[in-house]
Amino acid sequence: MPGFNPFVNDFNKLRNFTRIVYLYGCYSREDAENFNISKRTFDDELRRMRVFLGEDQYFSAEKEGKKSLPRIVENFFRDVENPLINIYFSKTSTALQTTLFFLILQILSSSENKKATMTQMLDKISQVLEQDVADTDLESSLKRVLKQLQNLGIVRYLKDEKMYMLCSQAKDVFEEFSIEEIKDIYISILFFINTNVPNVPGWYLKESLEKYLLELGQDEFLKEVDELFWFTYIPHHYILEEELVWKFLVAASNNKNIRVWYYPRQKRQITEFICTPVRIVYDVKLGRWYFMVLKEDDLSALPVWRIEKIEILHDSFDPQKIMHLAKKIEKCFFVSVPCRRKKLKKIRIMFKCPAESQYNFVLARVKRELKNAKITKIGDESFEVEYEISNIKEFKGWLRSFGERSVVLDDTEAGIKLKTEMINEWKEILKNYGDIY
């Protein structure tokens, strides 16, 4: 039976598993089939999570009879770390790729003029790994790692000499800064990695600055600022999708179409299609990403957690041809955009606020959050809002947050449907709590 391999060959599998454990938690291996996860996969991914998160710091498990219910534990008053950043950092490579990465650097560093051919490197690596020089898997893996090192600017290929050369080391970017300035930069990074998205580069910078400050003997400073900020109830799981977000941003900024592998809501089988990247929408409250894409002349919103991977294509698109879509998106409440066959639906809402402070607060919020809404002041205690929505479902949560202050007027078809659905849902909620209406 093969032993456990801690290297992550399929990050998407670990990402989906981590999302389940982080958001819901307390599912045993017996529950795994509910998520189409085998018990073997459950055990392997759980072991990886224990390795990357740390057994004592973030990971815990409850007992329910013979069942073990794993969960991720966060203490908002202990540290400002996003525990899932270690899951993101784990998507490095296989054991062979990691080994080749360091062997290439060692071979080039010890070679004359920091140069070596593919054959020379393959010979030396084969001796170290005790593998056949003619091993096609080893050669193809070596080519892939060399290509990655070229993309990172660490290695350069000299076509005339057919040799690879180790590039000169990058300049120390912090060399001109004083220690106090570096400390200020570090404190700023501590704040922005928890308040700005996407922020994976910020986490990389934080890690680099910590190592730099440790070399300068600033251990006490790092301990002190670790508790400088307290961030409560910030969603951390969005970090798991940032690899896809950055790839989407690269495609959009370079006007390139993308190929998407996507799991539809009601289907287990993955679908593949080509589309044009238009916009990214981030749900701040729930920590969810959405990709707005143009697919077959229809604008769609793709929940990023249902996307397995993205490929940036060579064919380009004209950015001027999607400029008109910005106005269409702005008219929508959140991410649901009506297709060509459907149109926005008009609703009217009455807001009643007896207290002046409440009135001003509610009015300011409606103006801020309902763009393009028509607002009519009725009196000192109430105002009326006329608005167009594309999806009743995603609008209901926002409307409920106003409680008794909002009343849906049933003088439009969409208004009747919205009011009926909300009344029935309130009745169901009251019924669940044992109330009689």
N, C-alpha and C positions, 0 to 999 in steps of 0.2 A: 504494500500500500504506500503510495507516495507521501512524503512528509509535507508539512505545511510550509507554503512559500509566502513570506510576508510582502514580497514585491507585488505591486499593483499592475497587472497586465490589462485589466479592463476597468478604468476609472469610473465609467458610467454605471457599472454594476455596484461599486462601492458608494457612489454618489446617491443612487436611488435608495440603497439600504440605509445609509446614514440619515437621509431625509425622513424615512419612516421612523427610525429610532429617536431622532431628535424631536420631531414634531409631535409624535404620538406616544412613543415609548411603551414599555411594559408589555410588549408582545413576546411570547415565548417561541421556541423553535416549532412547537406544535401549531402555532398560529401562522407560521410562515406561508403555508399554502394559500391563505387568504389573499396574499400579495403576489402569488405566482412565483414564490421563492422556495427552492428545495431546502430540505433540512441541512444538507451538506453545505450549500451556499450560505445558509444562515450562520452555520458554525464558523466557516472560513471568514466571512465578512465581519462577524462579531469579534473574532480574534484580531483581525487587522485594526478594528476600531480600538480595541484595548491597547494595542501597540502604539497607535498614533495619538490617542487622547491621553494615555497614561492611566493606569489602573486606579490610582488613588486620587488623582486631581479632579478629573471630570467624569469618570465612568463609575457607575454603580449598578446594582441589581437587587431587586426585591424578590422575596420568596413567597410563592403561593402554592402551598402543598409541596409537590415535587417539582413544580415548574419554577424556572428562573426567568424573571422579567427584567431585561436590561433597560437602562435609561441613562441619559446624559444629564448630569447635575451641574447647575451653574450657581455661583454665589455672586450676586451683583455688587455686594459690599466687600468682596475680597480682592477682586482684580478686574481689569478692563479687557482681558483677553477674549477673543472670539475662539472658543475651543475648536471650532470646525476648520480654522485656518490650517491646522495640522493635517486634516483630511485632504485639504486642497494641496498642500505641499507634498503629500504622499504620491501624487500622480507624476512621479519622476520617470521611472523606466524599469526595465527588467534587470535582473542581477547581472546578466551578460553586458547589457548596455552601460550600466554603471561602472562595471569593471573596465570595459573598453575605454570609457571616458578618461579614467585616471591613467590607464596604460599608455594611451596616445600622448597625453601630456608629458608623461615620464620619458617616453621614447624620443619625442621631439626635443625635449629639454636637454637630454644627454647626447643627442646627435650633433654632428658637426654643422655649424651655421644654423642650428635649430631646424634642419630640413631632413626629410625622409620620403622615400617612395612608398606606394601602397604595398609593394612586395616586401620591402624591408620591414615595414611595420607588421605585416602579416606573419613573417618569419619569427620575429621576436615574440609576438603575442602568442603564437602557436606553441613556442617553447615554454612560456610561462604557464599557459593553460593546459599544456600537454595534449594538444589537439592536432589533428592532421592539417597540414598547410592547405590541402585541397578541399577542406571542409567548406562547402558552398554557403552554409548557414553563417559560419564565422565571417566569411568574406562579405556577405551581404549586410550583416550586422555592422561590420567595420565601416562600410561605405555609408550606411545610414547615420552612424554617430559622427563620422567626419563631415557629412553634410550639415548636421545640426551645429557642429562646432564652427563651420564656415558661416552659417546664418547668424551665429552669436558674435562673430568677429574675433573668435579666439584663434582660429586656424585659417590660413589662406592657401589656395591652390595655385601653383605656378605652372601654367599651361606649357610654356616653352621647355621647362625642365621636367615636367610631369612629376613634380614633387609637392609635398605638403609642407608648409612652413608655419612655425609658431609665431603668431603676431606679438609685437611688443606689448607689454602690460599697459593697461589703461592708467592714465594719470590719477593720482589720489584727489578726488573731487573735494575733499574736506581739508586739504592741505593748507589752504589760505584762510580757513576759519579758525577763530580762537575757540578754546574749550567752552567758554560761556555761550558763544554763538551756536556751537554744536548742540549744547544742552537745550537752548531755545528751540532749535529745529526739532529735536527729539520730542519735546513737550508738545509742539504743534502737531507733530505726526500722531502722537497719542490721542489727541482730540479728533483729528480729521478721519482717522481710520474707523472711528465709530459713528461719525456723523455725515460722511460723504460716500456716495456710491457711484460707480464701482470702485473698490479700494484695495484690490490685491497688490498693486504696485506699492501702496502705502505700507502694507504688511511686510513686503520684501525690504523696503527701506528701513522700517523699524528694526527688523532682524539685523540688518547690516550696521545700523547705528549703534545697536546694543553691543555688538562685537567690537566695534571701533572704540566705544566708551570704556569697555572692559580693558582693552589694551592700554588705554590712557589712565587706568587705575581709578575709574569713577564708579566703583561698585556701590558705595553708599548712596550716591545720587540716584542710581537706577532703582534701588530699594525704596527710596523716599518718593519718587514720582510715580511708582507703581500704583499708589493709592491716591493720586492727585485728582483723578476724575472718577466719578461714579455714573455709569450709564444704566438706567433701569429700563427693562422691557424693550430693548432693542432687538429686533429679529436678526439672528445670526445665520440662518440657513441659506440666505441669498448668496452667500459666498460660494456655495457649491456650484452655482450656475455661472459664475463670473468668467470661466474659461470660454463658454459659449458667447457671453456678452461681449467680450473683447474681440472675438473673431467676427461677430456681427458688426461691431464698430469699425473694424479694419475694412470689411467689405463695403460698408456704407460710405466711409470716408474716401475710398478709392473708386467709388461708383462701379462696383463689381456685383454681379448676380451671385446667388448662393444656391447650393443644393442642400436640402434639409431632410433629415430622417426623423420622422415624427410619429408619436403614438396618439391617434384620435381618442376622444373621450370614451366612446363605447366599444372600441375595438382593441384587441390585444395585439393584432398584427401591425407591424410598423409600416408606414407609408413613406414613399420617397418622392420628392417633387422639387422643381426649380422655381425660384421666386426672386423678387427684387426687394432688398432691404429698404424700409422707409423710415421707421422710427422705433425707438425703445421706450417703453412705458414701465415705470417702477411703482409698485404699490407700497408706499412707505409704511403703512400701518401693519401690513401682513408680510412684508418682505418678499414680494413676488415680482418676477420679471415677465414682461410680455413683449414679443416682437411683432411690430406692425409690418406686414409684408404685402406686396402686390403680386397676386397669383391669378393668372388668366384674367386679367383686367378687373379682378375683384380685390378689395382691400380686406385683409383678414388679420386677426390678432391671435398669435400663437403663444399659449402659456409655455414658458421656457422649460419648466420642469417635465414637460412631455416630449422635449426634444432630446434625441440621443446624441446627434452630432451635426456639425455644419461643415460644408466644404466650400471654400471660396473659389469661384470659377474664373476662367480667363476672360469670358465675354463681358463687356461693359454695358451700362445703361446710361441714357441721357438724363441727368438730374433735373433738367427743365421739365421733363415729362411727368415728374411726380410732384412738382411744386404745388399743383392745384389740390393734391390730397391733404395738404396741411390744413386747409380750411375745413375740409370734410371731417378730419380728426378732431379739430377744435370744437366742432359743434356737438360732438358726442360726449356723454357724461363721463365714461371711463374708457373701456377698450372695445366695446361692441360697436361695430360700424355696419350700418345697413348695406346689404348688397344691392346690386342694380335693380332687383325686382321689388325691394322694399324701401320704404321711405321713413323718415323720422316721424314720430307720433307726438301730437301736442297734448300736454296736460296743464291743468291749472291747480295751484296750491294756495291755500289761505294760511298765513302765519299769524297767530294771536299771542301777544306778549303783554300782560297787564303791567308789569314793572318796566320802567324806562330803561334801566340798565340791561334787562333781558332783551328788550326790543332792539336796542343799539347793537348788542352782541350778535343776536340772531340775524339782523339785517346785514351786518358786516360780513358774517360767515356766508350767507347766501350769495352776496355779491362776489365774494372771493372764490367760492367753490362752484357756482353755477355760471359759467361763462356764457355770454350771449343771451342771458335770461332777461325777459321784460318784467320789470318790477314796478308795481303801482301802489302808492301809499293810499290806504283807505281812511285811516284815522290815527290817533295817537297810540293806539294799542295793536294795530294790525296792518298788514300789507299783503298784497296778492302777487303771485309769481306765475308768469306764463312761460313754459319751457318745452323744448322738444327733446324727446328721448328715443334711443334706438333699442334699448333693452330694459324692460320693466324689472327683471330679476336683479340686476346689479344696482338698480336705483333704489330698491326697497330698503336696503341696509342703511343707506345715507339718510333716507327720510325718517326711518324709525329713531334715529339718534336725536331727533327733535322732540320725541314723546308727544304729549298732548298739545304742544304748541303748533303742530301742523295738521291741516285737514285737507284731504284731497277732494277737489270739487268734481262731481261726476257729470259734467256737461260735455264731455268728449268721450269717444269710444275708448281711447287709451286710459282716460281718467276713471271710467266705470270699471274697467278690468283691473287697474291698479288698486282701486279702493276695495273691490270685492276680494281680491287676493289677500290684501293686508288684513281685512276684517276676519277672514277665515283663518289666517295664520295666528292672529291674536287669540281667537277662540280656541284653537288647538293648543296654544301655549297655556292658556288658562285651564284648559281641561287636563293637561299633563300635571299641573300643580294642584289638581283637586278642586278647582273653583267651579261654581255653577253660574252660568250666564243666562 
